[in-house]
């Protein structure tokens, strides 16, 4: 996990589409520009859905890791 780089950590493990994406968007909206959000998700659809959201909104996916079924996204708000 990335936790030492994130300003906020969002745990959406156990939630299914569309909740991880909706909660990620809400968390990004609460960030200041250039702050970093770390999202932990277990829904396999998140692997495509969260990067698509970021692309649409113009935010940066800094990193993506998958460990033991948990996807960890590191997102920088633009």
SVG drawing of the C-alpha trace seen along z (x, -y; Angstrom):
<svg xmlns="http://www.w3.org/2000/svg" viewBox="-24 -23 29 36">
<polyline fill="none" stroke="black" stroke-width="0.4" points="0.0,0.0 1.0,-3.6 -0.4,-5.2 2.7,-7.4 2.1,-9.4 -1.7,-10.0 -3.4,-12.9 -6.6,-10.9 -7.3,-7.1 -10.6,-5.9 -11.6,-2.3 -14.3,-1.0 -13.5,2.7 -16.5,4.9 -18.6,2.3 -19.7,3.1 -20.3,0.9 -21.1,-1.9 -20.3,-2.7 -16.5,-2.7 -16.6,-5.2 -19.2,-7.4 -17.3,-7.5 -14.0,-8.1 -15.5,-11.1 -16.9,-12.5 -13.5,-12.1 -11.7,-13.8 -14.2,-16.7 -13.2,-17.2 -9.5,-17.4 -7.5,-20.6 -5.6,-20.7 -2.4,-18.7 -3.5,-16.6 -3.4,-12.8 -6.1,-10.3 -5.5,-6.6 -8.4,-4.3 -8.6,-0.6 -11.2,1.4 -12.0,5.1 -14.5,4.8 -12.7,6.0 -14.7,3.5 -12.9,0.7 -9.7,1.5 -11.3,0.0 -13.9,-2.3 -11.7,-4.4 -9.1,-5.2 -12.0,-6.0 -13.5,-8.4 -10.1,-10.1 -9.6,-10.5 -13.1,-12.1 -12.5,-14.5 -8.8,-15.3 -7.2,-14.0 -4.0,-11.9 -3.6,-8.2 -0.2,-8.2 -0.1,-4.5 -2.1,-1.3 -1.2,1.8 -3.0,5.1 -2.2,7.2 -4.2,10.1 -7.3,9.0 -7.2,5.4 -6.7,2.7 -4.9,-0.4 -5.2,-3.5 -3.1,-6.6 -4.8,-9.7 -3.6,-13.3 -6.2,-16.0 -5.6,-18.5"/>
</svg>
